[in-house]
């Protein structure tokens, strides 16, 4: 099993820690995370290491 992640020129979220994000951006990020978890669940894959921070 492997995970392929999209390359983002803006970098990852660590550069945004400590700065406020617009609500729409946060909602979009959370939506993508939940959709990914839904696909994993559908395929019988359990992540087992999801952290809130």
Protein Blocks (a to p, Z undefined) as FASTA:
>chain_A
ZZdddddfkbpfklmgoiacdfklmmmmmmmmmmmmmmmmmnopafklacfZZ
